[in-house]
């Protein structure tokens, strides 16, 4: 199988720049939350330089064998700077990571708030594995913005300026050599890193997404690929994707290595420069000197040691600047991918309660049904309803008219491709519509989408079951339900004895319900709907995954059980339904087909 070309953008290059800036702004903690960590980081860096300077002065001055009282302050200073550096380093890690993680949580909720209204139809162009990588790895990478970009740049810049000023007070010529070495190191290391690994740093996030998509596709379709002998070819494709990611990571590592070499070179050059300008000044000084300079302004031995060794400590912190610029490229790439996880312009077929920018700041814990103006048991009315899928010209559904009142059991049927499943997405507001869709006389598009979904529930044709216990698969419909409530609703849908045979509510259902049959999955989905107490329940093709005998019994159980509480039921099925189980039948004619 031919190797796929390396994806340079994977959907990240077409992100709206203003939206990318919005994501980056949300990834950076506010100044009040970020300032304590920054202050502690600057203090830790200053204490590190002060520790080396005081240690150099103490060792050199002690070699001159002065009275011990002249060394006591330096001894105390060394201890204080050593303890202070560690303490401030701990506080910096604690405060900075706390701020970054809190901001990351807010950003993740904002991203989910932006994605949820678009699912499922609005995300059909993004692979599941790639989307998962964007929501997990790429969002996590955004924490590097405050931790590995903003803070190192600010800390290194402040420390470099203070260090140059401090050395200037001792020996101006040494300060000039230090400033020149810092400037050249920053420029050369950044240029070298950009030349060697800038493209790879931008590609890392897209390549991770491509690899995750390949892995998910192979794992999900392992049985089919094995049965048709296509597994070796797909494994070759997976290995090629992994190889592209490995090569990009190696190129990034090469850039980091060259950065380290350049910084070490200029750190040594700064030390040599300090020696070059400091030795003549030292030779002109008197034999004694307790400070850094003599009374006449000449350099002393301890002062000479300080200006020579300080560049080592300064470059240890300053070396974070070129690394921060490389991390910045990766963060910006992740921000573009997070932004482009949803389209810059939402298709008109996808209904939204607010703009995407507003949704980015919307909390997900807003109670559903806020502002509901419909009754507890609404009447659902459709008149001339039509709908289309995003990116298609021909309508998927046309001219559907029906009325569903409390207690009604309506059988909706039609030929394959008539748009029956599309209708279910319209009724729960995943797709927009033409014509009229009213709940208790209120047009659905004027209501909040959560308000509609609190009244209209859907049991899909292939209900989603999480790889967890029966209990957890039911609790998300009503998290306050007790075990007795769960067992009672399972008994209502005909799964009471089955649950006991499986070992109770803790029995697992497998990934996507692999450990249960199609009929049992439908009954679990019905139990969830009963727990959620939807006044209007839509059941889409419940017999699609069961045999004929089980299908007839399942339809009977669904209609009889769902109608017990006076709720309205819309059964969508291409199979016949006995007249005594329903109150009305509606035919979906399907969209008109263009003539050839």
C-alpha positions as CSV (number, residue, x, y, z in Angstrom):
1,X,0.0,0.0,0.0
2,X,1.6,3.4,-1.0
3,X,2.7,5.6,1.8
4,X,0.4,8.6,2.5
5,X,2.0,12.0,2.2
6,X,2.8,13.7,5.4
7,X,0.0,16.0,6.5
8,X,1.5,19.5,7.0
9,X,-1.6,21.0,8.4
10,X,-4.2,18.3,9.0
11,X,-6.9,20.9,9.1
12,X,-4.9,23.4,11.2
13,X,-3.7,25.8,8.5
14,X,-7.2,27.2,7.6
15,X,-8.0,28.4,11.1
16,X,-9.3,31.9,11.5
17,X,-6.4,34.1,12.9
18,X,-8.7,36.0,15.2
19,X,-10.1,32.7,16.6
20,X,-6.6,31.4,17.1
21,X,-5.8,34.6,19.1
22,X,-8.9,34.0,21.2
23,X,-7.8,30.5,22.0
24,X,-4.3,31.7,23.0
25,X,-5.8,34.4,25.1
26,X,-7.9,31.9,26.9
27,X,-4.9,29.7,27.5
28,X,-3.0,32.5,29.2
29,X,-4.0,32.9,32.9
30,X,-5.1,36.4,33.9
31,X,-2.5,38.7,35.3
32,X,-3.7,38.4,38.9
33,X,-3.5,34.7,38.8
34,X,-0.3,34.5,36.8
35,X,1.7,37.2,38.7
36,X,2.5,35.2,41.9
37,X,4.2,32.4,39.9
38,X,6.1,34.9,37.7
39,X,7.3,36.8,40.8
40,X,8.4,33.6,42.5
41,X,10.2,32.5,39.3
42,X,12.1,35.8,39.0
43,X,13.0,35.7,42.6
44,X,14.3,32.1,42.2
45,X,16.4,33.1,39.2
46,X,17.9,36.2,41.0
47,X,18.7,34.0,44.1
48,X,20.5,31.5,41.8
49,X,22.7,34.2,40.4
50,X,23.2,35.7,43.8
51,X,24.2,32.3,45.2
52,X,26.9,31.8,42.6
53,X,28.2,35.4,43.0
54,X,28.3,35.2,46.8
55,X,29.9,31.8,46.7
56,X,32.6,33.0,44.3
57,X,33.3,36.1,46.5
58,X,33.3,33.9,49.7
59,X,35.7,31.3,48.4
60,X,38.1,33.9,46.9
61,X,38.0,36.2,49.9
62,X,38.5,33.2,52.3
63,X,41.7,32.3,50.4
64,X,43.1,35.6,51.5
65,X,42.7,34.4,55.1
66,X,41.0,37.5,56.6
67,X,39.4,37.4,60.1
68,X,36.4,35.2,60.2
69,X,34.1,38.1,61.1
70,X,34.7,39.5,57.6
71,X,33.2,36.4,56.1
72,X,30.2,35.9,58.4
73,X,27.8,38.0,56.3
74,X,28.8,36.1,53.1
75,X,28.3,32.8,54.8
76,X,24.8,33.8,55.9
77,X,24.2,35.1,52.4
78,X,25.2,31.8,50.7
79,X,22.8,29.9,53.0
80,X,20.0,32.3,52.5
81,X,20.4,32.3,48.7
82,X,20.6,28.5,48.6
83,X,17.5,28.1,50.7
84,X,15.7,31.0,49.0
85,X,16.4,29.6,45.5
86,X,14.8,26.3,46.3
87,X,11.9,27.8,48.2
88,X,11.0,30.3,45.4
89,X,11.5,27.5,42.8
90,X,8.9,25.4,44.7
91,X,6.5,28.3,45.0
92,X,7.0,29.2,41.3
93,X,6.1,25.6,40.3
94,X,3.1,25.5,42.6
95,X,1.6,28.9,41.7
96,X,2.4,28.7,37.9
97,X,1.1,25.2,37.4
98,X,-2.0,25.9,39.5
99,X,-2.8,29.0,37.4
100,X,-2.1,27.1,34.1
101,X,-4.2,24.0,35.1
102,X,-7.1,26.2,36.2
103,X,-7.0,28.1,33.0
104,X,-6.7,24.8,31.1
105,X,-9.9,23.6,32.7
106,X,-11.7,26.8,31.7
107,X,-10.4,26.5,28.1
108,X,-11.4,22.8,27.8
109,X,-14.9,23.6,28.9
110,X,-15.0,26.4,26.4
111,X,-13.9,24.2,23.6
112,X,-16.5,21.6,24.5
113,X,-19.1,24.3,24.7
114,X,-18.2,25.3,21.2
115,X,-18.2,21.7,19.8
116,X,-21.4,20.3,21.5
117,X,-23.9,22.4,19.4
118,X,-22.2,21.3,16.2
119,X,-22.3,17.5,16.9
120,X,-22.9,15.2,15.1
121,X,-23.6,16.7,11.6
122,X,-21.3,19.7,12.0
123,X,-18.2,17.6,12.8
124,X,-18.5,15.0,10.0
125,X,-15.4,16.2,8.2
126,X,-13.1,15.6,11.2
127,X,-11.8,12.1,11.9
128,X,-12.6,10.7,15.4
129,X,-9.0,10.0,16.3
130,X,-7.8,13.4,15.1
131,X,-10.7,15.1,17.0
132,X,-9.8,13.2,20.1
133,X,-6.2,14.3,19.8
134,X,-7.2,17.9,19.4
135,X,-9.4,17.8,22.5
136,X,-6.9,16.0,24.7
137,X,-3.3,16.4,23.5
138,X,-3.6,19.7,21.7
139,X,-5.6,21.4,24.5
140,X,-3.1,20.0,27.0
141,X,-0.2,21.5,25.0
142,X,-1.7,24.9,25.4
143,X,-0.7,24.9,29.1
144,X,2.9,25.3,27.7
145,X,2.0,28.9,26.8
146,X,2.2,30.3,30.3
147,X,4.6,27.7,31.7
148,X,7.2,27.3,28.9
149,X,6.8,30.5,26.8
150,X,5.5,33.5,28.7
151,X,7.2,32.8,32.1
152,X,10.6,31.8,30.8
153,X,10.7,34.8,28.5
154,X,9.8,37.2,31.2
155,X,12.0,35.6,33.8
156,X,15.1,35.4,31.5
157,X,14.6,38.9,30.2
158,X,14.3,40.5,33.7
159,X,17.3,38.4,35.0
160,X,19.5,39.3,32.0
161,X,18.8,43.0,32.5
162,X,19.5,42.9,36.2
163,X,22.6,40.8,35.8
164,X,24.1,43.1,33.2
165,X,23.3,46.1,35.4
166,X,24.9,44.4,38.5
167,X,28.1,43.5,36.6
168,X,28.2,47.1,35.2
169,X,28.4,48.4,38.8
170,X,31.6,46.2,39.3
171,X,33.2,46.4,35.9
172,X,31.5,48.2,32.9
173,X,33.6,46.4,30.3
174,X,32.6,43.0,31.6
175,X,29.0,44.1,31.5
176,X,29.3,45.0,27.9
177,X,30.9,41.6,27.0
178,X,28.1,39.9,28.9
179,X,25.4,41.9,27.2
180,X,27.0,41.2,23.8
181,X,27.3,37.5,24.5
182,X,23.6,37.3,25.6
183,X,22.4,39.1,22.5
184,X,24.5,37.0,20.1
185,X,23.5,33.8,21.9
186,X,19.8,34.6,21.6
187,X,19.9,35.5,18.0
188,X,22.2,32.7,16.8
189,X,20.5,30.0,18.9
190,X,17.0,31.1,17.7
191,X,18.1,31.2,14.0
192,X,19.8,27.8,14.3
193,X,16.7,26.3,15.9
194,X,14.4,27.8,13.3
195,X,16.5,26.6,10.5
196,X,16.7,23.0,11.8
197,X,13.4,22.3,13.5
198,X,10.8,25.1,13.0
199,X,8.8,23.1,10.4
200,X,9.0,20.0,12.5
201,X,7.8,21.8,15.6
202,X,4.8,23.1,13.6
203,X,4.1,19.6,12.3
204,X,4.2,17.7,15.6
205,X,0.6,18.3,16.6
206,X,-0.9,17.5,13.1
207,X,1.2,14.3,12.9
208,X,0.1,13.2,16.3
209,X,-3.5,13.7,15.2
210,X,-2.9,11.7,12.0
211,X,-1.3,8.8,13.9
212,X,-4.2,8.8,16.5
213,X,-6.6,8.6,13.6
214,X,-4.8,5.6,12.0
215,X,-4.6,3.8,15.3
216,X,-8.3,4.3,16.1
217,X,-9.3,3.1,12.6
218,X,-7.2,0.0,12.9
219,X,-8.4,-0.9,16.4
220,X,-12.0,-0.3,15.6
221,X,-12.0,-2.3,12.3
222,X,-9.5,-5.0,13.4
223,X,-11.9,-7.9,12.9
224,X,-12.9,-6.7,9.4
225,X,-9.4,-6.0,8.3
226,X,-8.3,-9.4,9.5
227,X,-11.1,-11.2,7.8
228,X,-10.4,-9.6,4.4
229,X,-6.6,-9.9,4.7
230,X,-6.2,-6.1,4.7
231,X,-4.5,-5.9,8.1
232,X,-0.9,-6.0,6.9
233,X,-1.5,-3.1,4.6
234,X,-3.1,-1.0,7.2
235,X,-0.3,-1.8,9.7
236,X,2.2,-0.6,7.0
237,X,0.2,2.7,6.8
238,X,0.2,2.9,10.6
239,X,4.0,2.3,10.7
240,X,4.5,5.0,8.0
241,X,2.5,7.5,10.1
242,X,4.5,6.6,13.2
243,X,7.7,7.0,11.2
244,X,6.8,10.5,10.1
245,X,6.1,11.5,13.7
246,X,9.4,10.0,14.8
247,X,11.4,11.8,12.2
248,X,9.7,15.1,13.1
249,X,10.5,14.5,16.8
250,X,14.1,13.7,16.0
251,X,14.4,16.9,14.0
252,X,13.0,18.9,17.0
253,X,15.5,17.2,19.2
254,X,18.3,18.1,16.8
255,X,17.3,21.8,17.1
256,X,17.3,21.6,20.9
257,X,20.7,20.0,20.9
258,X,22.1,22.8,18.6
259,X,20.5,25.4,20.8
260,X,22.3,23.9,23.8
261,X,25.6,23.9,22.0
262,X,25.3,27.5,20.9
263,X,24.3,28.7,24.4
264,X,27.3,26.8,25.9
265,X,29.6,28.3,23.4
266,X,28.5,31.9,24.1
267,X,28.4,31.2,27.9
268,X,32.1,30.3,27.6
269,X,32.7,33.3,25.4
270,X,31.2,35.6,28.0
271,X,33.4,34.1,30.7
272,X,36.5,34.5,28.4
273,X,35.5,38.1,27.7
274,X,35.2,38.8,31.4
275,X,38.7,37.3,31.9
276,X,40.0,39.4,29.0
277,X,38.8,42.7,30.4
278,X,39.1,41.8,34.1
279,X,42.7,40.6,34.3
280,X,44.2,44.1,33.5
281,X,41.9,45.7,36.0
282,X,42.9,43.1,38.6
283,X,46.6,43.7,38.0
284,X,46.1,47.4,38.6
285,X,44.4,46.9,42.0
286,X,46.1,47.0,45.3
287,X,47.1,43.9,47.3
288,X,44.1,44.0,49.5
289,X,40.4,44.6,49.1
290,X,37.5,43.4,51.1
291,X,34.8,44.4,48.6
292,X,34.4,44.0,44.8
293,X,36.4,47.1,44.0
294,X,39.0,49.1,45.9
295,X,38.5,52.6,47.2
296,X,40.2,53.8,44.0
297,X,37.8,51.9,41.8
298,X,40.2,49.1,40.9
299,X,38.9,45.5,40.7
300,X,39.7,43.2,43.7
301,X,40.3,39.5,43.6
302,X,36.9,38.6,44.9
303,X,35.3,41.1,42.5
304,X,37.2,39.5,39.6
305,X,35.8,36.1,40.6
306,X,32.3,37.4,40.6
307,X,32.3,39.1,37.2
308,X,34.0,35.9,35.7
309,X,31.6,33.4,37.1
310,X,28.2,35.3,37.0
311,X,27.8,34.6,33.2
312,X,27.5,30.9,34.0
313,X,24.5,31.4,36.2
314,X,22.9,34.0,33.9
315,X,23.2,31.7,30.8
316,X,21.6,28.8,32.7
317,X,18.4,30.9,32.9
318,X,18.8,32.8,29.6
319,X,19.0,29.5,27.7
320,X,15.3,29.1,28.2
321,X,14.6,31.9,25.7
322,X,15.4,30.0,22.5
323,X,13.6,27.0,23.9
324,X,10.6,29.1,24.6
325,X,10.4,30.3,21.0
326,X,10.5,26.7,19.8
327,X,7.7,25.8,22.2
328,X,5.8,28.8,21.0
329,X,5.7,27.4,17.5
330,X,4.2,24.1,18.9
331,X,1.7,26.0,21.0
332,X,0.5,28.1,18.1
333,X,0.2,24.9,16.0
334,X,-1.9,23.3,18.7
335,X,-4.0,26.4,19.0
336,X,-4.8,26.4,15.3
337,X,-5.8,22.7,15.5
338,X,-8.1,23.4,18.5
339,X,-9.6,26.3,16.7
340,X,-10.1,24.4,13.4
341,X,-11.8,21.5,15.1
342,X,-15.0,23.3,14.3
343,X,-15.6,25.2,11.0
344,X,-14.9,28.9,10.9
345,X,-18.3,29.4,9.4
346,X,-21.1,27.2,10.6
347,X,-23.2,25.6,7.8
348,X,-26.7,27.1,7.8
349,X,-28.1,23.5,8.4
350,X,-26.6,23.5,11.9
351,X,-28.7,25.4,14.5
352,X,-26.9,27.4,17.1
353,X,-28.3,29.4,20.1
354,X,-25.3,31.8,19.9
355,X,-22.2,32.6,17.9
356,X,-19.2,30.4,18.1
357,X,-17.2,33.1,19.8
358,X,-19.8,33.4,22.5
359,X,-20.0,29.6,22.9
360,X,-16.2,29.5,23.6
361,X,-16.9,31.2,26.9
362,X,-20.1,29.4,27.7
363,X,-20.0,27.0,30.7
364,X,-21.3,23.5,30.1
365,X,-23.0,23.3,33.4
366,X,-25.9,25.6,32.4
367,X,-29.1,23.8,33.5
368,X,-31.0,22.5,30.5
369,X,-34.4,24.0,29.8
370,X,-33.6,27.5,30.9
371,X,-36.3,29.8,29.6
372,X,-38.7,27.0,28.7
373,X,-42.1,28.3,27.8
374,X,-43.7,25.0,26.8
375,X,-45.8,22.6,28.9
376,X,-44.6,19.6,30.8
377,X,-46.4,17.4,28.3
378,X,-46.2,19.4,25.0
379,X,-48.0,18.8,21.8
380,X,-45.5,18.3,18.9
381,X,-46.7,19.6,15.5
382,X,-44.9,19.4,12.2
383,X,-46.1,21.1,9.0
384,X,-44.3,21.0,5.7
385,X,-41.1,20.1,7.4
386,X,-37.9,19.7,5.4
387,X,-34.2,19.5,6.1
388,X,-30.8,19.2,4.4
389,X,-27.4,17.9,5.4
390,X,-24.4,20.2,5.4
391,X,-22.5,20.3,2.2
392,X,-25.3,18.8,0.1
393,X,-27.5,20.5,-2.4
394,X,-30.5,18.1,-2.5
395,X,-32.8,18.0,0.5
396,X,-32.7,14.9,2.7
397,X,-36.3,15.4,4.0
398,X,-39.3,17.2,2.5
399,X,-42.9,17.9,3.4
400,X,-43.5,16.0,6.6
401,X,-46.7,16.8,8.5
402,X,-47.8,15.2,11.7
403,X,-49.2,15.9,15.1
404,X,-48.1,14.1,18.3
405,X,-50.1,14.7,21.5
406,X,-49.6,13.2,25.0
407,X,-50.5,9.5,24.9
408,X,-50.2,9.2,21.1
409,X,-48.3,6.4,19.5
410,X,-47.5,7.2,15.9
411,X,-45.8,4.9,13.5
412,X,-43.8,6.7,10.9
413,X,-42.6,4.7,8.0
414,X,-41.2,5.2,4.4
415,X,-38.8,3.8,1.9
416,X,-35.1,3.7,2.5
417,X,-33.5,7.1,1.9
418,X,-36.7,8.9,2.6
419,X,-35.1,10.9,5.5
420,X,-36.6,9.1,8.5
421,X,-33.3,9.2,10.5
422,X,-32.8,12.8,9.3
423,X,-36.1,13.6,10.9
424,X,-34.9,12.4,14.3
425,X,-32.0,14.8,14.1
426,X,-34.3,17.6,13.3
427,X,-36.6,16.9,16.2
428,X,-33.8,17.0,18.7
429,X,-32.3,20.1,17.0
430,X,-29.1,18.6,15.6
431,X,-30.2,19.8,12.2
432,X,-32.1,23.0,11.2
433,X,-35.3,22.8,9.2
434,X,-37.6,24.5,6.8
435,X,-41.3,24.6,7.4
436,X,-42.8,24.5,10.8
437,X,-41.9,22.6,14.0
438,X,-43.8,23.6,17.1
439,X,-44.0,22.5,20.7
440,X,-47.2,23.7,22.4
441,X,-47.6,26.2,19.7
442,X,-44.1,27.7,20.1
443,X,-41.7,27.5,17.1
444,X,-38.8,25.2,18.0
445,X,-36.1,27.5,16.5
446,X,-37.1,30.2,19.0
447,X,-36.5,28.0,22.0
448,X,-33.1,27.2,23.5
449,X,-31.9,23.9,22.1
450,X,-31.5,22.4,25.6
451,X,-35.2,23.3,26.2
452,X,-36.2,21.3,23.2
453,X,-34.0,18.3,24.2
454,X,-35.4,18.3,27.7
455,X,-38.8,17.6,26.2
456,X,-37.9,15.5,23.2
457,X,-35.8,12.4,23.6
458,X,-34.3,10.0,21.1
459,X,-33.5,6.3,21.1
460,X,-31.1,5.9,18.2
461,X,-31.1,3.1,15.7
462,X,-27.7,2.1,17.1
463,X,-27.8,3.3,20.7
464,X,-24.4,4.2,22.2
465,X,-23.4,2.2,25.2
466,X,-20.3,3.1,27.1
467,X,-17.6,0.6,28.1
468,X,-18.8,0.5,31.7
469,X,-21.3,-1.1,33.9
470,X,-25.1,-1.2,33.4
471,X,-25.4,1.1,36.3
472,X,-23.2,3.8,34.8
473,X,-24.9,3.5,31.4
474,X,-28.2,4.4,33.1
475,X,-27.1,7.0,35.6
476,X,-26.1,9.6,33.1
477,X,-29.8,9.9,32.2
478,X,-30.6,10.7,35.9
479,X,-27.6,10.7,38.2
480,X,-29.8,10.9,41.3
481,X,-31.4,7.5,40.6
482,X,-30.9,4.8,43.3
483,X,-30.2,1.1,42.5
484,X,-33.8,0.3,43.2
485,X,-34.9,2.9,40.6
486,X,-32.5,1.4,38.1
487,X,-33.7,-2.2,38.8
488,X,-37.3,-1.0,38.5
489,X,-36.8,0.6,35.1
490,X,-34.9,-2.4,33.8
491,X,-37.8,-4.6,34.9
492,X,-40.2,-2.3,33.0
493,X,-38.3,-2.9,29.8
494,X,-37.9,-6.6,30.2
495,X,-34.3,-6.8,31.5
496,X,-34.9,-7.6,35.1
497,X,-34.1,-11.3,35.0
498,X,-31.3,-10.7,32.5
499,X,-29.7,-8.2,34.8
500,X,-29.8,-10.6,37.7
501,X,-28.3,-13.4,35.5
502,X,-25.4,-11.1,34.4
503,X,-24.5,-10.4,38.1
504,X,-26.5,-7.2,38.8
505,X,-25.9,-3.6,37.9
506,X,-22.1,-3.9,38.0
507,X,-22.1,-6.1,34.9
508,X,-20.2,-4.5,32.1
509,X,-21.7,-4.1,28.6
510,X,-18.4,-3.8,26.7
511,X,-17.1,-1.3,24.2
512,X,-20.1,0.1,22.3
513,X,-22.2,-2.7,23.8
514,X,-20.1,-5.5,22.5
515,X,-21.2,-7.8,25.4
516,X,-25.0,-7.4,24.8
517,X,-27.3,-8.2,21.9
518,X,-28.9,-5.6,19.7
519,X,-32.3,-6.1,21.3
520,X,-30.8,-5.7,24.8
521,X,-29.0,-2.5,23.7
522,X,-32.3,-1.1,22.5
523,X,-34.0,-2.0,25.8
524,X,-31.1,-0.3,27.8
525,X,-31.6,2.8,25.6
526,X,-35.3,2.7,26.3
527,X,-34.6,2.4,30.1
528,X,-32.4,5.5,29.9
529,X,-35.2,7.4,28.1
530,X,-37.7,6.3,30.8
531,X,-35.3,7.5,33.5
532,X,-34.9,10.8,31.8
533,X,-38.7,11.1,31.6
534,X,-38.9,12.6,28.2
535,X,-42.5,13.7,27.5
536,X,-42.0,13.0,23.8
537,X,-40.0,9.9,22.9
538,X,-38.7,9.1,19.4
539,X,-37.6,5.5,18.7
540,X,-35.6,5.1,15.5
541,X,-35.6,1.7,13.8
542,X,-35.5,-0.5,17.0
543,X,-35.7,-3.7,15.1
544,X,-32.7,-3.0,12.8
545,X,-30.3,-5.2,14.8
546,X,-32.5,-8.1,15.9
547,X,-34.3,-11.0,14.2
548,X,-38.0,-10.8,13.2
549,X,-39.4,-12.6,16.3
550,X,-37.5,-10.5,18.7
551,X,-38.2,-7.4,16.7
552,X,-42.0,-7.8,17.1
553,X,-41.7,-8.3,20.8
554,X,-39.3,-5.4,21.2
555,X,-41.7,-3.0,19.3
556,X,-44.6,-4.2,21.5
557,X,-42.7,-3.7,24.7
558,X,-41.4,-0.3,23.6
559,X,-44.8,1.1,22.7
560,X,-46.6,-0.4,25.7
561,X,-44.0,0.6,28.2
562,X,-43.3,4.1,26.9
563,X,-47.0,4.9,26.7
564,X,-47.7,3.9,30.3
565,X,-46.9,7.4,31.7
566,X,-48.9,9.2,29.1
567,X,-45.9,10.3,27.0
568,X,-46.1,10.6,23.2
569,X,-44.2,8.1,21.2
570,X,-43.0,8.4,17.6
571,X,-41.9,5.0,16.3
572,X,-39.8,5.1,13.1
573,X,-39.7,1.7,11.5
574,X,-39.8,0.2,8.1
575,X,-41.4,-3.0,9.4
576,X,-45.2,-3.4,10.0
577,X,-46.6,-2.6,13.4
578,X,-50.0,-4.1,14.7
579,X,-52.8,-1.6,14.6
580,X,-53.7,-2.1,18.3
581,X,-50.3,-0.7,19.3
582,X,-50.5,2.6,17.6
583,X,-52.9,5.5,17.3
584,X,-51.9,6.8,13.8
585,X,-49.6,6.1,10.9
586,X,-47.6,8.7,8.9
587,X,-45.8,8.1,5.6
588,X,-42.6,9.9,4.7
589,X,-42.7,10.3,0.9
590,X,-39.0,11.2,0.7
591,X,-37.4,14.0,-1.3
592,X,-38.1,14.4,-4.9
593,X,-35.4,12.8,-7.0
594,X,-34.0,14.8,-10.0
595,X,-34.9,13.4,-13.4
596,X,-32.1,12.1,-15.5
